[in-house]
């Protein structure tokens, strides 16, 4: 397969984003003199729709627009470059329709495998957003394969659109209704980055949807198990909302309104996400994507949402987390059994907290205790914090085996998840390396299961 890029005639004035350089095969190569950040993938069956939608987004973001059409490689061999000339003329007509002083437009015609040429154009243009049409479902095959392949490989967010009315209304000042699937993963952060970018450009009404699996989430937080598969208790709802609020805090400040929706489910999360977006009358559904391929796509939320949703869908690949400087922590869980090492873990937790932070003290009892003994243990926990510390202190008594299957390490991890801790402090215990390897230890199990840093108090040598 031979892949080559061909540019249209040079654009003039403010629209001079491309320059033509002769090549040995007689065609012109596209060389962009500055970044083009909104790239529109054009098929002639939906060219006006994609051009209008991409132009509305580009004008709102105040960024240039680049139109790309990909011809099958065999059409390049038509005598006299008739196919190329026809395509360039059609693209130029579309570009003239949306080009203005506010919106510079450039274009190119490529030939080869559609998704590969579009990915090459994204890299060549240093694009930050790809806009494509969403072809109608094909009997027995689902939606078109190019959109799936782009979603699975595109290094920048991709928006698949099916209508333009709401996008053009957003350009005119009407709020854009955006639904985003959120949890505590980096994928949700990547999706919210796109939401924040849109909200900085124009008014956005945000609906944050959290898919809830009540039994699994109660076990994760260490809460009593629900009576039914779909029951979301008040305690579980409070913990989930705290978790979601922490994730969407930046987006909430930028959006005109923000609604948090908790959707209990038993099956794949794509279905309730799409239903929640439809109920919110969303114009755009934004999802992070692992960019899974082949059989692993069966578990991909974004893949199924692209096939199910009727509104526009944006898929956002996860980005690498930037390196962060060492800092003191806002919320620390410190677990102790009142041993010397356990109490040292509490002292480490106090030292790691920033001023005004919260220290969550945890003691795991082997069995249910009388109320008087529980109160005495809680007072003993609070007494471990030196007086005069400018931190908030919360003490919690956990019972081993509640919820069922919870050991000491699980109780500590559950408390950390429920309070949204960003550090866990534990004592290492006195087991030898061999015993720890054979039997495990609380500290090693906490380190294996934690999603946040773990600080371990070691015995003195």
C-alpha positions as CSV (number, residue, x, y, z in Angstrom):
1,X,0.0,0.0,0.0
2,X,1.4,3.4,-0.9
3,X,0.2,6.3,1.2
4,X,0.8,9.9,0.2
5,X,-0.7,13.3,1.2
6,X,-1.8,15.9,-1.3
7,X,-2.6,19.5,-0.5
8,X,-5.2,21.7,-2.1
9,X,-4.3,25.1,-3.7
10,X,-2.6,27.4,-1.2
11,X,-4.9,29.5,0.9
12,X,-4.5,33.3,1.0
13,X,-4.2,35.9,3.8
14,X,-5.2,34.7,7.2
15,X,-6.0,31.3,5.8
16,X,-2.5,30.6,4.5
17,X,-1.9,27.6,6.8
18,X,-0.4,25.4,4.1
19,X,2.4,25.8,1.6
20,X,2.8,23.6,-1.4
21,X,6.2,22.1,-2.1
22,X,6.8,20.1,-5.3
23,X,7.6,16.4,-5.0
24,X,9.2,14.0,-7.4
25,X,5.9,12.4,-8.3
26,X,4.5,15.8,-9.4
27,X,2.1,16.2,-6.5
28,X,2.3,18.7,-3.7
29,X,3.1,17.8,-0.1
30,X,1.3,19.5,2.8
31,X,3.6,21.2,5.2
32,X,1.8,23.1,8.0
33,X,3.4,26.3,9.1
34,X,1.7,26.3,12.5
35,X,-0.3,23.8,14.5
36,X,-3.9,23.0,13.4
37,X,-5.7,21.8,16.4
38,X,-9.2,20.8,15.2
39,X,-9.1,18.2,12.5
40,X,-12.2,17.1,10.7
41,X,-12.4,13.7,8.9
42,X,-14.6,14.2,5.8
43,X,-16.7,11.6,4.1
44,X,-18.8,13.0,1.3
45,X,-22.0,11.2,2.5
46,X,-21.9,13.5,5.7
47,X,-19.5,16.2,4.6
48,X,-21.7,19.2,5.4
49,X,-22.6,17.8,8.9
50,X,-19.0,17.2,9.9
51,X,-17.7,20.4,8.5
52,X,-20.5,22.5,10.2
53,X,-20.0,20.6,13.5
54,X,-16.2,20.9,13.5
55,X,-16.4,24.5,12.5
56,X,-18.7,25.3,15.4
57,X,-16.3,23.7,17.8
58,X,-13.3,25.4,16.2
59,X,-14.9,28.8,16.4
60,X,-15.8,28.3,20.1
61,X,-12.3,27.1,20.9
62,X,-10.8,29.9,18.7
63,X,-8.6,27.4,16.9
64,X,-8.0,26.7,13.2
65,X,-9.8,23.9,11.3
66,X,-8.2,21.4,9.0
67,X,-10.3,19.2,6.6
68,X,-9.0,15.8,5.5
69,X,-10.5,13.4,3.0
70,X,-9.0,10.0,2.4
71,X,-9.3,8.3,-1.1
72,X,-8.8,4.6,-1.5
73,X,-5.2,4.1,-2.9
74,X,-6.5,2.6,-6.2
75,X,-8.3,5.8,-7.1
76,X,-5.0,7.7,-7.1
77,X,-4.1,5.9,-10.4
78,X,-7.0,7.5,-12.3
79,X,-5.5,9.2,-15.4
80,X,-5.0,13.0,-15.1
81,X,-5.5,13.0,-11.3
82,X,-9.2,13.4,-12.0
83,X,-10.2,12.0,-8.6
84,X,-7.8,14.2,-6.8
85,X,-9.0,17.3,-8.6
86,X,-12.6,16.5,-8.0
87,X,-12.0,15.9,-4.3
88,X,-10.0,19.1,-3.9
89,X,-12.7,21.1,-5.5
90,X,-15.4,19.7,-3.2
91,X,-13.3,20.3,-0.1
92,X,-12.5,23.8,-1.2
93,X,-16.3,24.4,-1.6
94,X,-16.9,23.2,1.9
95,X,-14.0,25.3,3.3
96,X,-15.3,28.4,1.6
97,X,-18.6,27.9,3.2
98,X,-17.3,28.1,6.8
99,X,-14.1,30.1,6.4
100,X,-14.1,33.5,8.0
101,X,-11.8,36.0,9.7
102,X,-12.5,34.1,12.9
103,X,-11.9,30.7,11.4
104,X,-8.9,29.9,9.2
105,X,-9.5,26.7,7.3
106,X,-6.9,24.5,5.5
107,X,-7.4,21.1,3.8
108,X,-5.7,18.1,2.3
109,X,-6.5,15.0,0.3
110,X,-4.7,11.7,1.3
111,X,-4.9,8.2,-0.2
112,X,-4.6,4.9,1.5
113,X,-6.1,3.1,4.5
114,X,-8.6,5.6,5.9
115,X,-7.9,5.4,9.6
116,X,-4.1,5.1,9.1
117,X,-4.1,8.3,7.0
118,X,-6.2,10.1,9.5
119,X,-4.0,9.1,12.3
120,X,-1.0,10.3,10.3
121,X,-2.8,13.7,9.7
122,X,-3.4,14.0,13.4
123,X,0.3,13.6,14.1
124,X,1.4,15.8,11.2
125,X,-0.9,18.6,12.2
126,X,-0.3,18.3,15.9
127,X,-4.0,18.2,16.3
128,X,-5.6,18.2,19.7
129,X,-9.1,17.1,18.7
130,X,-10.5,14.9,15.9
131,X,-14.1,15.3,14.7
132,X,-15.7,12.6,12.6
133,X,-19.2,11.6,11.5
134,X,-20.9,8.6,13.0
135,X,-22.1,6.3,10.2
136,X,-25.5,4.6,10.7
137,X,-25.6,1.1,12.0
138,X,-25.1,-1.6,9.4
139,X,-27.3,-4.8,9.7
140,X,-25.4,-7.5,11.5
141,X,-22.2,-5.4,11.7
142,X,-22.9,-2.5,14.1
143,X,-21.5,0.9,13.3
144,X,-18.7,1.5,10.8
145,X,-15.3,0.1,11.5
146,X,-13.3,3.3,10.8
147,X,-14.8,5.1,13.8
148,X,-14.0,2.1,16.1
149,X,-10.4,1.9,14.8
150,X,-9.9,5.7,15.3
151,X,-11.3,5.5,18.8
152,X,-9.0,2.6,19.6
153,X,-5.8,4.3,18.2
154,X,-6.3,8.1,18.1
155,X,-3.8,9.7,20.6
156,X,-6.1,12.8,21.0
157,X,-9.8,13.0,21.9
158,X,-12.2,12.0,19.1
159,X,-15.8,13.4,18.8
160,X,-18.2,11.4,16.7
161,X,-21.2,13.6,15.7
162,X,-24.5,12.8,14.2
163,X,-26.2,16.2,14.3
164,X,-25.0,19.8,14.5
165,X,-27.9,21.8,15.8
166,X,-26.8,21.8,19.4
167,X,-23.2,22.5,18.5
168,X,-24.1,25.5,16.4
169,X,-26.5,26.6,19.3
170,X,-23.5,26.3,21.7
171,X,-21.5,28.5,19.4
172,X,-24.3,31.1,19.7
173,X,-24.3,31.0,23.5
174,X,-26.7,28.2,24.4
175,X,-25.3,25.9,27.1
176,X,-23.9,22.6,25.8
177,X,-25.4,19.7,27.8
178,X,-22.5,17.3,28.5
179,X,-22.7,13.9,30.3
180,X,-19.5,12.3,31.5
181,X,-18.9,8.9,33.1
182,X,-16.8,9.3,36.3
183,X,-15.1,7.1,38.8
184,X,-11.8,7.4,40.7
185,X,-9.6,6.2,37.7
186,X,-7.3,8.2,35.5
187,X,-9.7,7.7,32.6
188,X,-12.3,9.9,34.3
189,X,-9.7,12.6,34.8
190,X,-8.8,12.5,31.1
191,X,-12.5,12.7,30.2
192,X,-13.0,15.7,32.5
193,X,-10.0,17.4,31.0
194,X,-12.0,17.6,27.7
195,X,-15.1,18.8,29.6
196,X,-13.0,21.6,31.3
197,X,-11.6,22.6,27.9
198,X,-15.1,23.0,26.5
199,X,-16.4,24.8,29.6
200,X,-13.6,27.4,29.3
201,X,-14.7,28.0,25.7
202,X,-18.5,28.3,26.3
203,X,-21.3,27.5,28.7
204,X,-21.5,23.8,29.7
205,X,-24.2,22.1,31.8
206,X,-22.5,19.0,33.3
207,X,-24.1,15.7,34.4
208,X,-21.6,13.4,36.1
209,X,-22.8,9.8,36.1
210,X,-21.3,7.3,38.5
211,X,-22.2,3.6,37.8
212,X,-22.7,1.9,41.1
213,X,-22.5,-1.8,41.9
214,X,-23.9,-1.7,45.4
215,X,-22.5,-5.0,46.7
216,X,-19.0,-4.4,45.4
217,X,-19.0,-0.7,46.5
218,X,-20.2,-1.6,50.0
219,X,-17.4,-4.1,50.3
220,X,-14.9,-1.6,49.0
221,X,-16.0,1.0,51.6
222,X,-16.6,-1.4,54.4
223,X,-20.3,-0.7,54.7
224,X,-23.2,-3.0,55.6
225,X,-24.2,-5.1,52.5
226,X,-27.4,-4.0,50.8
227,X,-30.6,-6.0,51.0
228,X,-31.1,-5.9,47.2
229,X,-28.8,-5.7,44.2
230,X,-29.9,-2.2,43.4
231,X,-30.2,-0.6,46.9
232,X,-28.0,2.5,47.5
233,X,-28.1,3.2,51.2
234,X,-27.6,6.7,52.6
235,X,-24.1,5.8,53.8
236,X,-23.1,4.4,50.4
237,X,-24.6,7.4,48.6
238,X,-22.7,9.8,50.9
239,X,-19.4,8.0,50.3
240,X,-19.9,7.8,46.5
241,X,-20.9,11.5,46.3
242,X,-17.8,12.5,48.3
243,X,-15.7,10.4,45.8
244,X,-17.4,12.0,42.8
245,X,-17.2,15.5,44.2
246,X,-13.4,15.1,44.6
247,X,-13.0,14.0,41.0
248,X,-15.2,16.7,39.4
249,X,-14.2,19.6,41.6
250,X,-12.3,21.6,38.9
251,X,-15.0,20.9,36.3
252,X,-17.7,22.0,38.7
253,X,-16.1,25.5,39.0
254,X,-16.1,25.9,35.2
255,X,-19.5,24.6,34.3
256,X,-22.7,26.6,34.7
257,X,-24.6,23.8,36.4
258,X,-23.4,20.4,37.7
259,X,-25.6,17.4,38.5
260,X,-24.3,14.1,40.0
261,X,-26.3,11.0,39.1
262,X,-25.7,7.6,40.8
263,X,-26.9,4.7,38.6
264,X,-27.1,1.2,40.2
265,X,-26.3,-1.6,37.8
266,X,-25.6,-5.3,37.5
267,X,-24.4,-5.5,33.9
268,X,-22.0,-3.7,31.6
269,X,-21.7,0.0,32.5
270,X,-22.2,1.3,28.9
271,X,-26.0,0.7,29.0
272,X,-26.9,2.7,32.1
273,X,-24.4,5.4,31.0
274,X,-26.1,5.9,27.7
275,X,-29.6,5.7,29.3
276,X,-28.5,8.4,31.9
277,X,-27.2,10.6,29.0
278,X,-30.5,10.2,27.2
279,X,-32.5,11.1,30.3
280,X,-30.4,14.2,30.8
281,X,-31.0,15.1,27.1
282,X,-27.2,15.3,26.6
283,X,-25.8,16.8,23.5
284,X,-22.4,15.1,24.1
285,X,-21.4,12.0,26.1
286,X,-17.7,12.1,27.1
287,X,-15.9,8.9,28.1
288,X,-12.3,8.0,28.8
289,X,-11.0,5.0,26.9
290,X,-8.3,2.3,27.5
291,X,-8.3,2.0,23.7
292,X,-8.7,-1.8,23.9
293,X,-8.6,-3.8,20.7
294,X,-9.7,-7.2,19.3
295,X,-11.5,-9.3,21.9
296,X,-10.7,-7.0,24.8
297,X,-13.2,-4.5,23.2
298,X,-16.0,-6.7,24.6
299,X,-15.3,-5.1,28.0
300,X,-14.7,-1.6,26.6
301,X,-17.3,1.0,27.8
302,X,-16.4,3.5,25.1
303,X,-16.7,0.9,22.4
304,X,-20.2,-0.1,23.4
305,X,-21.3,3.5,24.0
306,X,-20.2,4.5,20.5
307,X,-22.6,1.8,19.2
308,X,-25.5,2.5,21.5
309,X,-25.7,6.3,22.0
310,X,-27.8,8.5,19.8
311,X,-26.1,11.7,20.8
312,X,-22.5,12.8,19.9
313,X,-19.9,10.7,21.7
314,X,-16.3,11.8,22.7
315,X,-13.7,9.2,23.5
316,X,-10.7,10.5,25.4
317,X,-7.5,8.4,25.7
318,X,-5.9,8.3,29.1
319,X,-2.9,10.5,29.5
320,X,0.2,10.0,31.5
321,X,0.0,11.7,34.9
322,X,2.5,14.6,35.3
323,X,5.2,14.2,37.8
324,X,4.2,15.9,41.0
325,X,6.4,17.4,43.7
326,X,6.4,15.8,47.1
327,X,3.8,17.4,49.4
328,X,2.1,17.0,52.7
329,X,-1.2,15.3,52.6
330,X,-4.8,16.4,53.3
331,X,-6.3,13.1,54.5
332,X,-4.4,10.4,56.2
333,X,-5.5,7.0,57.6
334,X,-3.4,5.8,60.4
335,X,-4.1,2.3,61.7
336,X,-2.8,1.1,65.1
337,X,-3.2,-1.9,67.4
338,X,-1.8,0.2,70.3
339,X,1.6,-1.5,69.9
340,X,4.8,0.5,69.7
341,X,4.9,0.3,65.9
342,X,1.2,1.0,65.6
343,X,1.5,4.1,67.6
344,X,4.6,5.1,65.6
345,X,2.4,4.9,62.5
346,X,0.0,7.4,64.1
347,X,2.9,9.8,64.7
348,X,4.0,9.4,61.1
349,X,0.5,10.2,60.0
350,X,0.5,13.4,62.1
351,X,3.9,14.4,60.6
352,X,2.7,13.8,57.0
353,X,-0.5,15.9,57.4
354,X,-0.6,19.4,56.2
355,X,-2.0,22.1,58.5
356,X,-5.8,21.8,58.6
357,X,-5.8,18.2,57.3
358,X,-7.7,15.3,58.7
359,X,-6.2,12.3,60.5
360,X,-8.4,9.2,60.5
361,X,-7.5,6.8,63.3
362,X,-8.5,3.2,62.9
363,X,-8.4,0.2,65.3
364,X,-9.6,-3.2,64.2
365,X,-11.2,-5.2,67.0
366,X,-11.4,-9.0,66.7
367,X,-15.1,-9.1,67.7
368,X,-18.0,-6.9,68.6
369,X,-17.4,-5.1,71.9
370,X,-19.8,-3.6,74.5
371,X,-20.6,0.1,74.0
372,X,-18.5,1.1,77.1
373,X,-15.4,-0.7,75.8
374,X,-15.9,0.9,72.3
375,X,-16.1,4.4,73.8
376,X,-12.9,3.7,75.9
377,X,-11.0,2.5,72.8
378,X,-12.1,5.6,70.8
379,X,-10.9,7.9,73.5
380,X,-7.6,5.9,73.7
381,X,-7.2,6.4,69.9
382,X,-7.8,10.2,70.1
383,X,-5.3,10.4,73.0
384,X,-2.5,9.2,70.6
385,X,-2.6,12.6,68.9
386,X,-0.4,15.2,70.8
387,X,-2.4,18.2,72.1
388,X,-2.0,21.4,70.2
389,X,-1.8,19.8,66.7
390,X,-3.5,22.0,64.1
391,X,-5.3,19.0,62.5
392,X,-8.7,17.4,62.6
393,X,-8.9,14.0,64.1
394,X,-11.5,11.3,63.5
395,X,-11.4,7.9,65.3
396,X,-13.1,4.8,64.1
397,X,-13.5,1.3,65.6
398,X,-13.8,-1.4,63.0
399,X,-14.9,-5.0,63.7
400,X,-13.0,-7.8,61.9
401,X,-15.3,-9.7,59.6
402,X,-17.8,-6.8,59.1
403,X,-18.7,-6.8,56.3
404,X,-18.1,-10.5,55.8
405,X,-14.6,-11.5,54.7
406,X,-12.9,-8.3,55.9
407,X,-9.7,-8.9,57.7
408,X,-7.5,-6.3,59.3
409,X,-5.9,-5.2,56.0
410,X,-9.3,-5.0,54.3
411,X,-10.8,-2.9,57.1
412,X,-8.0,-0.4,56.7
413,X,-8.3,-0.3,53.0
414,X,-12.1,0.1,53.2
415,X,-11.8,3.1,55.6
416,X,-9.2,4.6,53.2
417,X,-11.6,4.3,50.2
418,X,-14.6,5.6,52.2
419,X,-12.9,8.8,53.6
420,X,-10.9,9.5,50.4
421,X,-7.5,9.3,52.0
422,X,-4.4,10.2,50.1
423,X,-2.0,8.4,52.4
424,X,-2.1,5.3,54.7
425,X,0.2,4.8,57.6
426,X,0.6,1.3,59.2
427,X,3.1,-0.6,61.3
428,X,5.2,-3.3,59.7
429,X,4.8,-5.9,62.5
430,X,7.4,-8.2,63.9
431,X,7.2,-11.2,61.5
432,X,10.3,-12.5,59.8
433,X,10.7,-12.2,56.1
434,X,9.9,-15.9,55.7
435,X,6.8,-15.7,57.8
436,X,5.6,-12.6,56.0
437,X,6.1,-14.4,52.7
438,X,4.2,-17.5,53.8
439,X,1.5,-16.0,56.0
440,X,1.3,-12.4,54.8
441,X,1.2,-9.4,57.0
442,X,-1.2,-6.5,57.5
443,X,1.3,-4.0,56.1
444,X,2.1,-6.1,53.0
445,X,-1.6,-6.7,52.2
446,X,-2.3,-3.0,52.6
447,X,0.5,-2.1,50.3
448,X,-0.7,-4.7,47.8
449,X,-4.3,-3.4,47.8
450,X,-3.9,0.3,48.2
451,X,-4.5,2.9,45.5
452,X,-2.7,5.6,47.4
453,X,0.8,5.8,49.0
454,X,1.5,3.7,52.0
455,X,3.9,4.8,54.8
456,X,5.2,1.9,56.9
457,X,6.6,2.2,60.4
458,X,9.5,-0.2,60.7
459,X,10.9,-1.6,63.9
460,X,14.3,-0.3,65.1
461,X,17.2,-2.6,64.1
